[in-house]
């Protein structure tokens, strides 16, 4: 007990209000450290996610609510870091006093930013302000001025008092125990500013919900009027329309109510127990219950956790996270494949696989002799277009790559269209020959070439794209599979038939227009062709398709064909009378 008293001597000192035991003070301090560390980690995660969205998904991150929550997380990060630091800081130093003021500044700043979200909803949804782009320019300066006004009294109090002789007491004890007993005015001043903006947030939420209820009633009355004026609607259809309208509006109403409630609820839960504790100390000068003191510590340190809940339940964030997770699962689970490396000496020249370092390489389908040689060399079975199984053989070095399977039917159509346009190019000077005289000649020249065009068949192809970091790709693959994610190929039998549609709708995918084919490429080849590309080349090739220009000469050729056919028909009629 003596050692404990020497280490925690400030807890043995009882004030006129806080008369707790040493173990109770130690528990309060440990809870502060643990929950502040949790808030620090979550605030850092939110900041990292938002910065990532701001760089790569700017449209989804361009929202006032997300920016306010992001700035609130910055304040919570600073608050949690200072709460951890003051537990080990000794004495009434300048750092201790500055930390107390900064913590109060962060609390008022967080409450003000969360209030701005509800205020922005009222100005846009209820008042319908036209210049919405100018609103945000006034939000943050007003929030800064209001926050500095909230910490004006604590700053004056710290500058007016002399340094106290508490060298053996921690800064955490001086702020949360000593100041609550002797410096009541700064605490009440800060709580007044916090709950004032909290009341504004509640009023904004009530106004927004009232507006939504009125809009719902207006829509229902309009639907009733439309059904009453229509002669083809019956009572049964009227009831069905009412149910549909109510179901949709109830869904929207529940989401809006949840968002309007959660923003003012966070600062209320964080500060309500501390406010009650300070009221009891100021009014009664009696020792508050230890449970109330513990609740104050718990909820004040959990502000970062509450803000994380607000951030990750935002509709834009949930949509972003679901799409990102689906893209990761497709990239690191469904498309993950182990491809044997090409040895410089041991690999035959006619090996089926090519080096991942090549920028772009298209390989012809292997012959039967090549397949047998590769089976003897690799020691694994080969099955037409099937990729190697994700099992590392003991004698083969493999590299993790993405296997993309797609159909070349669209590519064949584009190639055919391009060849038709090349054959229909004008081979003479337009200024010399008139279009009407030139088009029949061009049409006559391209007829035999069109007849000699080979047919285009639909074949399937495999594209292997190496990962930038194969080690991390393997780690992600193991993590996602350990979480119980199953590839669609294991659960759905028609996965290969829908692979083209799924790949086109997901992230980091491409179509057959992005793959360079050689000039002598024959689309009638077998479906076992393997194409090697790098991930950088894949991203560079993702360009939007060019819009098709109108070929006026083709239109003229069609009109000339019709006129020539009509003239020839009339000549045959005149030369061969009945």
C-alpha positions as CSV (number, residue, x, y, z in Angstrom):
1,X,0.0,0.0,0.0
2,X,2.9,2.3,0.7
3,X,4.3,1.8,-2.8
4,X,0.9,2.4,-4.3
5,X,0.6,5.6,-2.2
6,X,4.0,6.9,-3.4
7,X,3.1,6.1,-7.1
8,X,-0.5,7.4,-7.0
9,X,-0.2,10.0,-4.2
10,X,-2.5,12.4,-6.0
11,X,-5.3,9.8,-5.7
12,X,-4.9,9.6,-1.9
13,X,-5.4,13.3,-1.7
14,X,-9.2,13.8,-1.3
15,X,-10.7,17.1,-2.3
16,X,-13.8,18.6,-0.6
17,X,-15.9,17.0,-3.3
18,X,-14.1,13.9,-4.8
19,X,-13.7,11.4,-1.9
20,X,-12.8,8.3,-3.8
21,X,-10.4,5.5,-3.0
22,X,-7.1,4.9,-4.7
23,X,-8.4,1.9,-6.7
24,X,-11.3,4.0,-7.9
25,X,-9.0,6.8,-9.1
26,X,-6.8,4.2,-10.8
27,X,-9.8,2.7,-12.6
28,X,-10.9,6.1,-13.9
29,X,-7.4,6.7,-15.2
30,X,-7.1,3.3,-16.9
31,X,-10.5,3.7,-18.6
32,X,-9.4,7.1,-19.9
33,X,-6.3,5.5,-21.4
34,X,-8.1,2.6,-23.0
35,X,-11.1,4.4,-24.5
36,X,-9.0,7.4,-25.7
37,X,-6.7,4.9,-27.5
38,X,-9.8,3.3,-29.2
39,X,-11.1,6.7,-30.3
40,X,-7.6,7.7,-31.5
41,X,-7.5,4.5,-33.7
42,X,-11.0,5.0,-35.2
43,X,-10.4,8.7,-35.9
44,X,-7.2,7.9,-37.7
45,X,-9.1,5.2,-39.8
46,X,-11.8,7.7,-40.7
47,X,-9.3,10.3,-41.8
48,X,-7.4,7.8,-43.9
49,X,-10.7,6.6,-45.6
50,X,-11.8,10.1,-46.4
51,X,-8.4,11.1,-47.8
52,X,-8.5,8.0,-50.0
53,X,-12.0,8.9,-51.2
54,X,-10.9,12.5,-51.8
55,X,-8.1,11.3,-54.0
56,X,-9.7,8.5,-56.0
57,X,-13.4,9.0,-55.5
58,X,-13.8,12.8,-55.4
59,X,-17.5,12.8,-56.5
60,X,-18.6,10.6,-53.6
61,X,-16.5,12.5,-51.1
62,X,-17.8,15.9,-52.3
63,X,-20.5,16.3,-49.6
64,X,-20.9,18.8,-46.8
65,X,-21.9,16.2,-44.3
66,X,-18.7,14.1,-45.0
67,X,-16.5,17.2,-44.8
68,X,-18.0,18.2,-41.4
69,X,-17.6,14.7,-40.0
70,X,-14.0,14.6,-41.3
71,X,-13.1,17.9,-39.5
72,X,-14.9,16.5,-36.4
73,X,-12.7,13.5,-36.6
74,X,-9.6,15.7,-36.7
75,X,-10.7,17.4,-33.5
76,X,-11.5,14.0,-31.9
77,X,-8.0,12.8,-32.9
78,X,-6.4,15.7,-31.1
79,X,-8.7,15.3,-28.1
80,X,-7.8,11.6,-27.7
81,X,-4.1,12.2,-28.2
82,X,-4.1,14.9,-25.5
83,X,-6.1,12.7,-23.1
84,X,-3.4,10.1,-23.4
85,X,-0.6,12.6,-22.9
86,X,-1.9,14.3,-19.8
87,X,-2.2,11.0,-17.9
88,X,1.6,10.8,-17.8
89,X,2.4,14.6,-17.6
90,X,3.3,15.8,-14.1
91,X,2.7,19.2,-12.5
92,X,0.8,22.3,-13.4
93,X,3.0,23.1,-16.5
94,X,2.3,25.2,-19.5
95,X,1.7,22.1,-21.5
96,X,-0.9,21.0,-19.0
97,X,-2.8,24.3,-19.2
98,X,-2.6,24.4,-22.9
99,X,-3.9,20.9,-23.2
100,X,-6.9,21.7,-21.1
101,X,-7.9,24.6,-23.3
102,X,-7.3,22.6,-26.5
103,X,-9.5,19.7,-25.2
104,X,-12.3,22.2,-24.5
105,X,-11.8,23.8,-28.0
106,X,-12.1,20.3,-29.6
107,X,-15.3,19.5,-27.7
108,X,-17.0,22.7,-28.8
109,X,-15.7,22.4,-32.4
110,X,-17.0,18.8,-32.8
111,X,-20.5,19.8,-31.5
112,X,-20.6,22.8,-33.8
113,X,-19.6,20.8,-36.9
114,X,-22.3,18.1,-36.2
115,X,-24.8,20.9,-35.8
116,X,-23.9,22.3,-39.2
117,X,-25.0,19.1,-40.9
118,X,-28.6,19.5,-39.6
119,X,-28.5,23.3,-40.4
120,X,-27.4,22.6,-43.9
121,X,-30.3,20.1,-44.4
122,X,-32.8,22.7,-43.2
123,X,-31.4,25.4,-45.5
124,X,-31.4,23.2,-48.6
125,X,-34.4,20.9,-48.0
126,X,-36.8,23.2,-46.2
127,X,-35.9,26.8,-47.1
128,X,-34.6,25.8,-50.5
129,X,-31.7,28.2,-50.7
130,X,-30.7,28.8,-54.4
131,X,-27.0,29.6,-53.9
132,X,-26.0,26.4,-52.2
133,X,-22.4,26.7,-53.2
134,X,-22.0,29.8,-51.1
135,X,-23.3,28.3,-47.9
136,X,-20.3,26.2,-47.1
137,X,-18.1,29.3,-47.3
138,X,-19.9,30.7,-44.3
139,X,-20.1,27.5,-42.3
140,X,-16.5,27.0,-41.3
141,X,-15.6,30.7,-40.4
142,X,-18.7,31.0,-38.3
143,X,-17.8,27.7,-36.6
144,X,-14.3,28.9,-35.8
145,X,-15.5,32.2,-34.4
146,X,-18.1,30.4,-32.2
147,X,-15.6,27.9,-30.9
148,X,-13.1,30.6,-30.0
149,X,-15.9,32.4,-28.1
150,X,-16.5,29.2,-26.2
151,X,-12.9,29.0,-25.0
152,X,-12.5,32.7,-24.3
153,X,-13.3,32.3,-20.6
154,X,-11.0,29.2,-20.1
155,X,-8.2,31.1,-21.8
156,X,-8.7,34.1,-19.5
157,X,-8.9,31.9,-16.5
158,X,-5.6,30.1,-17.3
159,X,-3.8,33.4,-18.0
160,X,-5.0,35.1,-14.9
161,X,-4.0,32.3,-12.4
162,X,-0.5,31.6,-11.2
163,X,1.2,28.2,-11.4
164,X,0.1,25.9,-8.6
165,X,2.5,23.8,-6.6
166,X,1.2,20.4,-7.7
167,X,4.5,18.9,-8.9
168,X,3.6,15.4,-7.7
169,X,0.1,15.4,-9.3
170,X,-0.7,14.3,-12.9
171,X,-2.2,16.7,-15.3
172,X,-5.2,14.4,-15.7
173,X,-5.9,14.7,-12.0
174,X,-5.6,18.5,-12.1
175,X,-8.0,18.9,-15.0
176,X,-10.7,16.3,-14.2
177,X,-10.6,16.5,-10.4
178,X,-9.1,19.7,-9.1
179,X,-10.5,22.1,-11.8
180,X,-14.0,20.7,-11.4
181,X,-13.9,21.6,-7.7
182,X,-12.2,25.0,-7.8
183,X,-12.7,26.3,-11.3
184,X,-16.4,26.0,-12.0
185,X,-16.9,28.9,-14.3
186,X,-14.8,27.7,-17.3
187,X,-16.6,24.3,-17.2
188,X,-20.1,25.8,-17.1
189,X,-19.1,28.3,-19.9
190,X,-18.0,25.5,-22.2
191,X,-21.0,23.3,-21.5
192,X,-23.3,26.3,-22.2
193,X,-21.8,26.7,-25.7
194,X,-22.0,23.0,-26.4
195,X,-25.6,22.5,-25.4
196,X,-26.7,25.7,-27.2
197,X,-25.6,24.3,-30.6
198,X,-27.0,21.0,-29.5
199,X,-30.4,22.6,-29.1
200,X,-30.1,24.2,-32.5
201,X,-29.3,20.8,-34.0
202,X,-32.4,19.3,-32.4
203,X,-34.6,22.1,-33.7
204,X,-33.2,21.6,-37.2
205,X,-33.9,17.9,-37.0
206,X,-37.5,18.5,-35.9
207,X,-38.0,21.0,-38.8
208,X,-36.6,18.6,-41.4
209,X,-38.8,15.7,-40.1
210,X,-41.9,18.0,-40.1
211,X,-41.2,19.1,-43.7
212,X,-40.9,15.4,-44.7
213,X,-44.2,14.5,-43.1
214,X,-45.9,17.4,-44.9
215,X,-44.4,16.3,-48.2
216,X,-45.6,12.8,-47.7
217,X,-49.2,14.0,-47.0
218,X,-49.1,16.2,-50.1
219,X,-48.0,13.3,-52.3
220,X,-50.7,11.0,-50.9
221,X,-53.4,13.7,-51.5
222,X,-52.2,14.1,-55.1
223,X,-52.4,10.4,-55.7
224,X,-55.9,10.3,-54.3
225,X,-56.9,13.1,-56.6
226,X,-55.4,11.4,-59.7
227,X,-57.1,8.2,-58.9
228,X,-60.5,9.9,-58.2
229,X,-60.4,11.8,-61.6
230,X,-59.4,8.7,-63.5
231,X,-62.2,6.5,-64.9
232,X,-60.0,3.3,-65.2
233,X,-58.9,3.1,-61.6
234,X,-60.9,1.0,-59.1
235,X,-60.9,0.9,-55.3
236,X,-58.5,-2.0,-55.4
237,X,-55.9,-0.2,-57.5
238,X,-56.4,2.9,-55.3
239,X,-55.5,0.8,-52.2
240,X,-52.5,-0.7,-53.9
241,X,-51.2,2.7,-54.9
242,X,-51.7,4.0,-51.3
243,X,-49.7,1.0,-50.0
244,X,-46.9,1.6,-52.5
245,X,-46.6,5.3,-51.7
246,X,-46.7,4.7,-48.0
247,X,-44.1,2.0,-48.2
248,X,-41.7,4.2,-50.2
249,X,-42.2,7.2,-48.0
250,X,-41.8,5.3,-44.8
251,X,-38.5,3.9,-46.1
252,X,-37.2,7.4,-46.9
253,X,-38.7,8.8,-43.7
254,X,-36.9,6.3,-41.5
255,X,-33.6,7.0,-43.2
256,X,-34.0,10.8,-42.8
257,X,-35.2,10.4,-39.2
258,X,-32.1,8.3,-38.4
259,X,-29.7,10.8,-39.9
260,X,-31.5,13.7,-38.3
261,X,-31.4,12.0,-34.9
262,X,-27.9,10.7,-34.9
263,X,-26.1,14.0,-35.5
264,X,-27.4,15.9,-32.4
265,X,-27.3,12.7,-30.3
266,X,-23.5,12.4,-30.4
267,X,-22.6,15.6,-28.6
268,X,-25.5,15.1,-26.3
269,X,-24.3,11.7,-25.1
270,X,-20.7,12.8,-24.9
271,X,-21.3,15.8,-22.6
272,X,-24.6,15.1,-20.7
273,X,-23.0,13.1,-17.9
274,X,-20.2,15.7,-17.4
275,X,-22.8,18.5,-17.4
276,X,-24.9,16.7,-14.7
277,X,-21.7,16.0,-12.7
278,X,-20.7,19.7,-12.8
279,X,-24.2,20.8,-11.8
280,X,-24.2,18.5,-8.8
281,X,-20.8,19.8,-7.7
282,X,-21.8,23.4,-8.2
283,X,-25.2,23.3,-6.6
284,X,-24.7,20.8,-3.7
285,X,-21.0,20.7,-3.1
286,X,-21.4,17.0,-2.3
287,X,-19.5,14.0,-3.5
288,X,-21.1,12.7,-6.7
289,X,-21.6,9.0,-7.2
290,X,-18.7,7.0,-8.6
291,X,-21.0,5.6,-11.3
292,X,-21.7,9.1,-12.6
293,X,-18.0,9.9,-12.6
294,X,-17.3,6.7,-14.5
295,X,-20.1,7.5,-17.0
296,X,-18.6,10.9,-17.6
297,X,-15.2,9.5,-18.3
298,X,-16.5,6.7,-20.6
299,X,-18.8,8.8,-22.8
300,X,-16.4,11.8,-23.0
301,X,-13.6,9.5,-24.2
302,X,-15.9,7.6,-26.7
303,X,-16.6,10.6,-28.9
304,X,-14.3,9.2,-31.6
305,X,-16.2,5.9,-31.6
306,X,-19.6,7.7,-31.9
307,X,-18.4,9.8,-34.8
308,X,-17.0,6.7,-36.5
309,X,-20.5,5.2,-36.2
310,X,-22.0,8.4,-37.9
311,X,-19.4,8.2,-40.6
312,X,-19.6,4.6,-41.5
313,X,-23.4,4.6,-41.6
314,X,-23.6,7.4,-44.1
315,X,-25.2,6.3,-47.3
316,X,-22.3,7.4,-49.5
317,X,-19.8,5.6,-47.3
318,X,-21.8,2.4,-47.2
319,X,-22.1,2.4,-51.0
320,X,-18.4,3.1,-51.3
321,X,-17.5,0.3,-48.9
322,X,-19.7,-2.3,-50.5
323,X,-18.5,-1.6,-54.0
324,X,-14.9,-1.6,-52.8
325,X,-15.3,-4.9,-51.0
326,X,-16.9,-6.4,-54.0
327,X,-14.1,-5.2,-56.2
328,X,-11.5,-6.7,-53.8
329,X,-13.3,-10.0,-53.7
330,X,-13.4,-10.2,-57.5
331,X,-9.8,-9.0,-57.9
332,X,-8.1,-11.1,-55.1
333,X,-10.4,-14.2,-54.9
334,X,-12.3,-14.8,-58.1
335,X,-9.5,-13.6,-60.5
336,X,-6.6,-14.8,-58.3
337,X,-4.5,-17.5,-60.0
338,X,-1.0,-18.9,-59.6
339,X,0.9,-19.0,-62.9
340,X,4.2,-20.9,-63.2
341,X,7.2,-18.6,-63.7
342,X,9.2,-18.8,-66.9
343,X,12.7,-20.2,-66.2
344,X,15.5,-18.7,-68.2
345,X,17.2,-22.1,-68.7
346,X,14.8,-24.8,-67.8
347,X,11.7,-23.6,-69.6
348,X,11.3,-24.8,-73.2
349,X,11.0,-22.3,-76.0
350,X,7.5,-23.4,-76.8
351,X,6.3,-23.0,-73.2
352,X,2.6,-22.2,-72.8
353,X,3.2,-19.4,-70.3
354,X,4.9,-16.1,-70.8
355,X,6.8,-13.9,-68.5
356,X,4.7,-11.5,-66.3
357,X,7.3,-8.7,-67.0
358,X,6.2,-8.5,-70.7
359,X,4.2,-5.4,-71.4
360,X,1.8,-7.1,-73.8
361,X,2.0,-10.5,-75.4
362,X,-0.5,-12.6,-77.4
363,X,0.2,-16.3,-77.7
364,X,-1.2,-18.7,-80.2
365,X,-3.0,-21.9,-78.9
366,X,-0.6,-24.7,-78.2
367,X,-0.6,-27.8,-80.3
368,X,-1.1,-31.3,-79.0
369,X,2.7,-31.9,-78.9
370,X,3.2,-28.7,-76.9
371,X,0.6,-29.7,-74.4
372,X,2.2,-33.1,-73.9
373,X,5.6,-31.5,-73.5
374,X,4.3,-28.9,-71.0
375,X,2.5,-31.7,-69.0
376,X,5.8,-33.6,-68.7
377,X,7.7,-30.4,-67.8
378,X,5.4,-28.9,-65.3
379,X,4.1,-32.2,-63.9
380,X,0.5,-30.9,-63.7
381,X,-2.5,-31.7,-65.9
382,X,-3.6,-29.3,-68.6
383,X,-7.2,-28.9,-69.5
384,X,-8.0,-26.7,-72.6
385,X,-8.6,-23.1,-71.2
386,X,-8.7,-23.9,-67.5
387,X,-6.2,-22.0,-65.4
388,X,-3.8,-23.8,-63.0
389,X,-5.2,-24.7,-59.6
390,X,-4.2,-22.5,-56.7
391,X,-1.9,-25.1,-55.2
392,X,1.8,-24.5,-55.2
393,X,3.7,-27.5,-56.5
394,X,6.9,-28.3,-54.8
395,X,9.0,-28.2,-58.0
396,X,7.4,-25.2,-59.7
397,X,7.8,-21.6,-58.8
398,X,4.6,-19.7,-59.3
399,X,3.5,-16.0,-59.4
400,X,0.2,-14.6,-58.4
401,X,-1.7,-13.1,-61.3
402,X,-5.2,-12.0,-62.2
403,X,-7.1,-14.3,-64.7
404,X,-9.7,-12.4,-66.7
405,X,-12.0,-14.4,-69.0
406,X,-14.1,-12.7,-71.6
407,X,-15.8,-13.3,-74.9
408,X,-14.5,-11.7,-78.1
409,X,-17.9,-11.4,-79.9
410,X,-17.9,-7.6,-79.3
411,X,-14.3,-7.4,-80.5
412,X,-15.2,-9.3,-83.7
413,X,-18.0,-6.9,-84.4
414,X,-15.8,-3.9,-83.9
415,X,-13.0,-5.4,-86.1
416,X,-15.5,-6.2,-88.8
417,X,-16.9,-2.6,-88.6
418,X,-13.4,-1.2,-88.9
419,X,-12.5,-3.3,-91.9
420,X,-15.7,-2.3,-93.6
421,X,-14.8,1.4,-93.0
422,X,-11.3,0.8,-94.3
423,X,-12.6,-0.8,-97.5
424,X,-15.0,2.0,-98.0
425,X,-12.3,4.7,-97.8
426,X,-12.1,7.1,-100.7
427,X,-9.1,6.5,-102.9
428,X,-9.3,9.6,-105.1
429,X,-9.4,13.4,-104.7
430,X,-12.8,14.7,-103.7
431,X,-12.2,18.1,-105.3
432,X,-11.7,16.5,-108.8
433,X,-14.5,13.9,-108.9
434,X,-18.0,14.7,-107.9
435,X,-19.5,12.5,-105.1
436,X,-22.2,11.0,-107.2
437,X,-19.8,9.9,-109.9
438,X,-17.2,8.7,-107.4
439,X,-19.4,6.6,-105.2
440,X,-20.4,3.9,-107.8
441,X,-16.8,3.3,-108.6
442,X,-15.9,2.9,-105.0
443,X,-18.8,0.7,-104.4
444,X,-17.9,-1.4,-107.4
445,X,-14.3,-1.8,-106.1
446,X,-15.2,-2.9,-102.7
447,X,-17.7,-5.6,-103.7
448,X,-15.3,-8.5,-104.2
449,X,-13.3,-7.5,-101.1
450,X,-16.4,-7.7,-98.9
451,X,-17.2,-11.1,-100.3
452,X,-13.7,-12.3,-99.5
453,X,-13.9,-11.3,-95.8
454,X,-13.5,-14.2,-93.5
455,X,-16.3,-14.8,-91.0
456,X,-15.9,-13.8,-87.4
457,X,-16.6,-16.4,-84.7
458,X,-17.1,-15.8,-81.0
459,X,-14.3,-17.3,-79.0
460,X,-13.4,-17.1,-75.3
461,X,-10.0,-15.8,-74.2
462,X,-8.0,-15.6,-70.9
463,X,-6.0,-12.6,-69.9
464,X,-3.4,-12.8,-67.2
465,X,-2.5,-9.5,-65.5
466,X,0.3,-9.5,-62.9
467,X,-0.3,-7.8,-59.6
468,X,1.9,-4.9,-58.7
469,X,2.6,-6.5,-55.3
470,X,2.1,-10.3,-55.5
471,X,2.9,-10.8,-51.9
472,X,0.2,-8.4,-50.7
473,X,-2.2,-9.9,-53.3
474,X,-1.6,-13.3,-51.7
475,X,-2.1,-11.9,-48.2
476,X,-5.4,-10.3,-49.3
477,X,-6.5,-13.6,-50.9
478,X,-5.8,-15.5,-47.7
479,X,-7.6,-12.9,-45.6
480,X,-10.7,-12.8,-47.8
481,X,-10.9,-16.6,-48.0
482,X,-10.5,-17.0,-44.3
483,X,-13.4,-14.6,-43.7
484,X,-15.6,-17.1,-45.5
485,X,-15.9,-15.4,-48.9
486,X,-16.7,-17.9,-51.7
487,X,-16.0,-17.4,-55.3
488,X,-19.1,-17.3,-57.5
489,X,-17.6,-20.1,-59.5
490,X,-17.9,-22.4,-56.5
491,X,-21.6,-21.6,-55.9
492,X,-23.0,-20.7,-59.3
493,X,-22.9,-23.1,-62.2
494,X,-23.3,-20.5,-64.9
495,X,-20.5,-18.2,-63.7
496,X,-18.5,-18.5,-66.9
497,X,-21.5,-17.5,-69.0
498,X,-22.0,-14.4,-67.0
499,X,-18.3,-13.5,-66.6
500,X,-18.4,-10.9,-69.3
501,X,-21.3,-9.0,-67.8
502,X,-19.9,-9.2,-64.3
503,X,-16.5,-8.1,-65.4
504,X,-17.9,-5.1,-67.2
505,X,-19.8,-3.9,-64.2
506,X,-17.0,-4.2,-61.6
507,X,-13.9,-2.2,-60.9
508,X,-10.5,-2.7,-62.5
509,X,-12.0,-4.6,-65.5
510,X,-11.9,-4.0,-69.3
511,X,-13.5,-5.3,-72.5
512,X,-12.0,-6.7,-75.6
513,X,-11.5,-3.3,-77.3
514,X,-8.6,-2.6,-74.9
515,X,-6.5,-5.6,-76.0
516,X,-4.1,-5.2,-78.9
517,X,-4.4,-8.0,-81.4
518,X,-1.9,-8.6,-84.2
519,X,-2.8,-7.7,-87.8
520,X,-2.8,-11.4,-88.9
521,X,-5.0,-12.5,-86.1
522,X,-7.6,-15.1,-87.0
523,X,-10.7,-15.1,-84.8
524,X,-11.5,-18.7,-85.8
525,X,-8.7,-20.0,-83.6
526,X,-9.4,-22.0,-80.5
527,X,-10.4,-20.5,-77.2
528,X,-7.2,-21.4,-75.4
529,X,-5.3,-18.3,-76.4
530,X,-3.5,-16.6,-73.5
531,X,-2.8,-12.9,-73.5
532,X,-0.3,-11.4,-71.0
533,X,-0.6,-7.8,-70.0
534,X,0.7,-5.6,-67.2
535,X,-1.6,-3.8,-64.8
536,X,-0.2,-0.4,-65.8
537,X,-0.9,-1.2,-69.5
538,X,-4.4,-2.3,-68.6
539,X,-5.2,1.0,-66.9
540,X,-3.7,3.0,-69.8
541,X,-5.8,1.2,-72.3
542,X,-9.0,1.9,-70.5
543,X,-10.2,4.7,-72.7
544,X,-13.8,5.5,-73.7
545,X,-15.0,4.3,-77.0
546,X,-15.1,6.8,-79.8
547,X,-18.4,7.9,-81.1
548,X,-19.3,6.7,-84.6
549,X,-19.2,9.4,-87.2
550,X,-21.7,9.6,-90.0
551,X,-20.4,8.4,-93.3
552,X,-22.1,10.6,-95.9
553,X,-20.4,8.8,-98.7
554,X,-22.0,5.5,-97.6
555,X,-25.4,7.3,-97.7
556,X,-24.7,8.6,-101.1
557,X,-23.7,5.1,-102.3
558,X,-26.9,3.7,-101.0
559,X,-28.9,6.3,-102.8
560,X,-26.9,5.8,-106.0
561,X,-27.4,2.0,-105.8
562,X,-31.1,2.5,-105.6
563,X,-31.1,5.0,-108.5
564,X,-28.9,2.7,-110.7
565,X,-31.0,-0.4,-109.9
566,X,-34.2,1.6,-110.9
567,X,-32.6,2.8,-114.1
568,X,-31.4,-0.8,-115.0
569,X,-34.9,-2.1,-114.3
570,X,-36.5,0.5,-116.6
571,X,-33.9,-0.3,-119.4
572,X,-34.8,-4.0,-119.2
573,X,-38.4,-3.2,-119.4
574,X,-37.9,-1.0,-122.5
575,X,-35.6,-3.4,-124.3
576,X,-37.8,-6.5,-123.6
577,X,-41.4,-5.5,-124.2
578,X,-44.1,-8.0,-123.5
